[in-house]
Amino acid sequence: MVLEHKTLDLFGKMLFEKAVIRPPFRRPNPMPNEACFLYILKGGVRTVSSVEYAHAEEKEALLMKCDSYYSRMLPSQITGTYEAVAVHFYPEVLKKVFSRDTPSFLHATPGRSPGNSMVKLKVDILLEKYFDSILFYFANPDLVSDELLILKLRELLLLLDNTGNAPGIREIMSNLFTPRTFSYKEIIEAHLYANLTLEELAELTKLSVSSFKREFRKIYRDSPGKYIRDKKLTKAAEMLHFTDLNISEIAFDCGFNDVTNFSVTFKEKYGNPPSIYRMTRSGKSL
C-alpha cells in the first residue's frame, strides 16, 4: 500500500520522487530511456533487471541504468514501512542541464560494452547530507524552483563522481542510456530460480503474458510453470544430496517462498519429502 508519494519535476519530467510504502509491495519498473538513483531511507528493496539481482537496505543506494526492472519492497523492522527517495535521469533533461559543460564521466566510450545494469552503493556522509536537503525541499515545496533543481541535479552528479564507489559509478554513468540487449532465453535462464511470477517474467521480457507463454513453449517445448518448477526441484534435489544447507535455505535458494509448499511439491516429484529424500540419498537411516 502506498502511504505517501511526492514528486519534484523539472522540464516536465519527474526529477525527485519520495515514496512511503507499507509492504508487501511489488511493482514493475520499466526504464527504456531513463536511469535512476534510488536511496533507501527505511526498509529495503530487492530488484531484478533483465539478468541481474540487487538487494539494498537502509542507508544504501542503487544506481540503475535503462533496462526492465521488477522490485520488491521490504519493511523496516522498526516502522514496518519502506521509504525511499529516487532521482530520475533522462537524456533530454541532462542535455538541457549540461548544454555546454557535460561532465566527462557522462560521455560514452566508443566500442565499450554497456556493462552492468545496476551497482549498489554504500552512502557516505556527503550523499546522506545531500538527501537530507532533498527531504527538506519535499517538506517545503514552495521553496523549489527550476534553478534550484538544476543545481541539486548537478550537485548529485558531482558527488557521485567523487565517492568511494566512483569506478563502478563511472562505468554505469558513461553508458547510462545504452542498454544491454538480451535474448528471451538469456532472461529466462537468469531467473529460473528466482521467486518471480509469470507476469513478472513477462514484464522483464517486454511481452504480454500470452505472448510470453507462446514464446516459452516454442523454445522449451513445455509450459513455463511446469518447466520452471521442474528446474527448481531438480536443483533442490542436487542441493539436498551435495550440501549441508537446511531445508528452508534450500527452498529459498531454489525460488520457493514457502517451505511447506516446497515440501509438498518436492514429494509429488520424488516420492518423499525433502528430509527423507536427503537421508535415503546420504545412506543415513532414521
C-alpha positions as CSV (number, residue, x, y, z in Angstrom):
1,M,0.0,0.0,0.0
2,V,1.3,3.4,-1.0
3,L,1.1,5.7,2.1
4,E,2.8,8.8,0.6
5,H,4.0,9.7,-2.9
6,K,5.6,13.1,-3.7
7,T,7.5,14.4,-6.7
8,L,9.6,17.4,-7.7
9,D,9.5,17.9,-11.5
10,L,12.0,19.6,-13.9
11,F,11.2,20.4,-17.5
12,G,8.0,18.4,-17.3
13,K,9.8,15.3,-16.1
14,M,9.8,13.7,-12.6
15,L,13.3,14.5,-11.2
16,F,12.9,13.7,-7.5
17,E,10.5,11.2,-6.1
18,K,9.7,10.3,-2.5
19,A,7.6,7.2,-1.5
20,V,6.4,5.7,1.7
21,I,5.0,2.2,1.3
22,R,3.7,-0.4,3.6
23,P,4.8,-3.8,2.2
24,P,4.2,-6.4,0.9
25,F,4.5,-4.4,-2.3
26,R,5.9,-5.4,-5.7
27,R,6.0,-3.4,-8.9
28,P,7.4,-3.4,-12.4
29,N,9.7,-0.5,-13.2
30,P,10.4,-0.5,-17.0
31,M,13.0,2.2,-17.8
32,P,13.6,2.0,-21.6
33,N,15.1,5.6,-21.8
34,E,15.6,6.5,-18.2
35,A,18.1,5.9,-15.4
36,C,17.6,6.1,-11.6
37,F,19.4,6.6,-8.4
38,L,17.5,5.0,-5.5
39,Y,18.3,5.9,-1.9
40,I,16.8,3.7,0.8
41,L,15.6,5.6,3.9
42,K,13.9,2.8,5.7
43,G,13.4,-0.9,5.0
44,G,15.0,-2.5,1.9
45,V,14.4,-3.4,-1.7
46,R,15.2,-6.5,-3.8
47,T,15.4,-5.6,-7.5
48,V,15.9,-7.7,-10.6
49,S,16.8,-6.5,-14.0
50,S,16.9,-8.5,-17.3
51,V,19.6,-10.8,-15.9
52,E,20.8,-9.2,-12.6
53,Y,19.8,-9.1,-8.9
54,A,20.5,-6.4,-6.3
55,H,19.5,-6.0,-2.7
56,A,19.8,-2.7,-0.9
57,E,18.9,-1.8,2.7
58,E,18.7,1.4,4.8
59,K,21.4,3.9,4.0
60,E,22.3,2.1,0.8
61,A,21.5,3.0,-2.7
62,L,21.2,1.5,-6.2
63,L,22.2,3.2,-9.4
64,M,20.2,1.7,-12.2
65,K,20.6,2.4,-15.9
66,C,17.9,1.9,-18.6
67,D,16.6,-1.6,-18.5
68,S,13.5,-3.5,-17.4
69,Y,13.2,-4.0,-13.6
70,Y,11.0,-5.6,-11.0
71,S,11.2,-4.5,-7.4
72,R,10.0,-6.0,-4.1
73,M,9.9,-3.5,-1.2
74,L,10.8,-4.8,2.3
75,P,9.6,-3.3,5.6
76,S,11.7,-1.7,8.3
77,Q,11.7,-3.8,11.4
78,I,11.1,-0.7,13.4
79,T,8.4,1.2,11.4
80,G,7.0,-1.6,9.3
81,T,7.3,0.7,6.2
82,Y,9.6,1.1,3.2
83,E,10.7,4.7,2.5
84,A,13.0,5.9,-0.3
85,V,14.0,8.8,-2.5
86,A,14.6,8.4,-6.2
87,V,16.4,10.7,-8.6
88,H,15.4,10.1,-12.2
89,F,17.8,10.8,-15.1
90,Y,16.5,11.5,-18.6
91,P,18.8,12.2,-21.6
92,E,16.8,15.2,-22.7
93,V,16.9,16.7,-19.2
94,L,20.7,16.2,-18.9
95,K,21.2,17.8,-22.3
96,K,19.4,20.9,-21.1
97,V,21.2,21.0,-17.7
98,F,24.7,20.4,-19.2
99,S,24.2,22.1,-22.5
100,R,27.8,23.4,-22.6
101,D,29.8,21.6,-19.9
102,T,28.7,17.9,-19.7
103,P,30.9,16.1,-17.2
104,S,33.4,13.8,-18.8
105,F,32.1,10.7,-16.9
106,L,28.8,11.1,-18.7
107,H,30.4,10.6,-22.1
108,A,30.0,7.1,-23.6
109,T,33.2,5.5,-24.6
110,P,33.0,4.3,-28.2
111,G,33.3,0.5,-28.5
112,R,32.9,-0.1,-24.8
113,S,30.5,-2.8,-23.6
114,P,27.4,-1.3,-21.9
115,G,28.3,-3.3,-18.8
116,N,26.1,-4.0,-15.8
117,S,22.6,-2.5,-15.3
118,M,23.0,-1.9,-11.6
119,V,25.5,-1.0,-9.0
120,K,24.9,-0.9,-5.2
121,L,26.5,1.9,-3.2
122,K,27.2,2.5,0.4
123,V,26.1,6.0,1.1
124,D,28.8,8.2,2.6
125,I,28.2,11.3,4.8
126,L,28.2,13.7,1.8
127,L,25.4,11.8,0.0
128,E,23.5,11.4,3.2
129,K,23.5,15.1,3.8
130,Y,22.6,15.7,0.2
131,F,19.4,13.6,0.6
132,D,18.6,15.4,3.9
133,S,18.4,18.6,1.8
134,I,16.2,16.9,-0.7
135,L,13.8,15.8,2.1
136,F,13.8,19.4,3.3
137,Y,12.5,20.5,-0.1
138,F,9.9,17.8,-0.2
139,A,8.6,19.3,3.1
140,N,8.9,22.8,1.7
141,P,7.9,22.7,-1.9
142,D,7.2,26.4,-2.1
143,L,11.0,27.0,-1.9
144,V,11.6,24.9,-5.0
145,S,12.4,26.4,-8.4
146,D,13.8,25.1,-11.7
147,E,17.1,26.8,-11.0
148,L,17.3,25.1,-7.6
149,L,16.5,21.7,-9.1
150,I,19.2,22.1,-11.7
151,L,21.7,23.0,-9.0
152,K,20.7,19.9,-7.0
153,L,21.0,17.6,-10.0
154,R,24.4,19.0,-10.8
155,E,25.4,18.6,-7.2
156,L,24.4,14.9,-7.1
157,L,26.3,14.0,-10.2
158,L,29.5,15.7,-8.9
159,L,29.1,13.9,-5.6
160,L,28.7,10.5,-7.3
161,D,31.8,11.2,-9.3
162,N,33.8,11.7,-6.1
163,T,32.6,8.9,-3.9
164,G,34.5,5.8,-3.0
165,N,32.2,4.0,-5.4
166,A,33.4,6.2,-8.3
167,P,34.8,3.5,-10.6
168,G,31.6,1.4,-10.6
169,I,29.5,4.6,-10.9
170,R,31.6,5.9,-13.9
171,E,31.2,2.6,-15.6
172,I,27.4,2.9,-15.5
173,M,27.2,6.6,-15.9
174,S,29.2,6.6,-19.1
175,N,26.6,4.2,-20.6
176,L,23.6,5.5,-18.7
177,F,21.2,5.3,-21.7
178,T,22.9,2.4,-23.6
179,P,21.1,-0.7,-22.5
180,R,22.4,-4.2,-22.9
181,T,20.3,-6.4,-25.0
182,F,19.4,-10.0,-24.0
183,S,17.7,-12.7,-25.8
184,Y,14.4,-14.2,-24.4
185,K,16.3,-17.3,-23.4
186,E,19.1,-15.4,-21.6
187,I,16.5,-13.6,-19.5
188,I,14.6,-16.9,-18.6
189,E,17.9,-18.7,-17.7
190,A,19.0,-15.9,-15.5
191,H,15.7,-16.1,-13.4
192,L,15.0,-19.8,-13.3
193,Y,15.5,-20.0,-9.6
194,A,14.0,-16.6,-8.7
195,N,10.8,-16.1,-6.8
196,L,9.1,-14.4,-9.8
197,T,5.6,-14.8,-11.1
198,L,4.9,-15.4,-14.8
199,E,3.6,-11.9,-15.0
200,E,6.9,-10.5,-13.7
201,L,9.0,-12.6,-16.1
202,A,6.8,-11.5,-18.9
203,E,7.4,-7.9,-17.9
204,L,11.2,-8.4,-17.9
205,T,11.0,-9.9,-21.4
206,K,8.8,-6.9,-22.5
207,L,6.0,-9.3,-23.6
208,S,2.4,-9.7,-22.7
209,V,1.7,-12.8,-20.6
210,S,0.0,-14.6,-23.5
211,S,2.9,-13.8,-25.9
212,F,5.4,-14.8,-23.2
213,K,3.7,-18.2,-22.8
214,R,3.7,-18.8,-26.6
215,E,7.4,-17.9,-26.9
216,F,8.3,-20.1,-23.9
217,R,6.5,-23.2,-25.3
218,K,8.2,-22.6,-28.7
219,I,11.7,-22.6,-27.1
220,Y,11.3,-25.1,-24.3
221,R,8.6,-27.3,-25.6
222,D,6.8,-27.1,-22.2
223,S,4.6,-24.7,-20.2
224,P,6.5,-22.0,-18.2
225,G,5.0,-23.2,-14.9
226,K,5.9,-26.9,-15.3
227,Y,9.4,-26.3,-16.8
228,I,10.5,-23.8,-14.2
229,R,9.0,-25.8,-11.3
230,D,10.9,-28.9,-12.5
231,K,14.2,-27.0,-12.8
232,K,13.8,-25.7,-9.2
233,L,13.0,-29.1,-7.9
234,T,16.0,-30.7,-9.7
235,K,18.3,-28.0,-8.2
236,A,16.8,-28.6,-4.8
237,A,17.4,-32.4,-5.1
238,E,21.0,-31.8,-6.0
239,M,21.5,-29.4,-3.0
240,L,19.9,-31.9,-0.7
241,H,22.4,-34.5,-1.9
242,F,25.5,-32.4,-2.1
243,T,25.2,-29.7,0.6
244,D,24.5,-29.4,4.3
245,L,22.1,-26.5,4.0
246,N,18.9,-26.8,5.9
247,I,15.6,-27.4,4.1
248,S,14.5,-23.8,4.5
249,E,17.7,-22.4,3.0
250,I,17.4,-24.8,0.0
251,A,13.8,-23.9,-0.6
252,F,14.5,-20.2,-0.7
253,D,17.7,-20.6,-2.8
254,C,15.6,-22.5,-5.3
255,G,13.0,-19.8,-5.6
256,F,10.3,-21.2,-3.2
257,N,8.9,-18.6,-0.8
258,D,7.0,-21.2,1.3
259,V,8.7,-24.2,2.9
260,T,5.5,-26.2,3.2
261,N,4.6,-25.7,-0.4
262,F,8.2,-26.7,-1.3
263,S,7.9,-29.9,0.7
264,V,4.6,-30.9,-0.8
265,T,5.8,-30.1,-4.4
266,F,9.0,-32.0,-3.8
267,K,7.2,-35.1,-2.6
268,E,5.0,-35.1,-5.6
269,K,8.0,-35.3,-7.9
270,Y,10.4,-37.5,-5.9
271,G,8.0,-39.6,-3.8
272,N,9.5,-38.5,-0.4
273,P,9.6,-35.1,1.4
274,P,13.0,-33.3,1.3
275,S,14.2,-34.6,4.7
276,I,13.5,-38.2,3.9
277,Y,15.0,-37.8,0.4
278,R,18.2,-36.4,1.9
279,M,18.5,-39.4,4.3
280,T,18.0,-42.0,1.7
281,R,20.5,-40.4,-0.7
282,S,23.1,-40.0,2.0
283,G,22.7,-43.6,3.2
284,K,21.6,-42.5,6.7
285,S,18.7,-44.1,8.5
286,L,16.0,-42.6,10.6
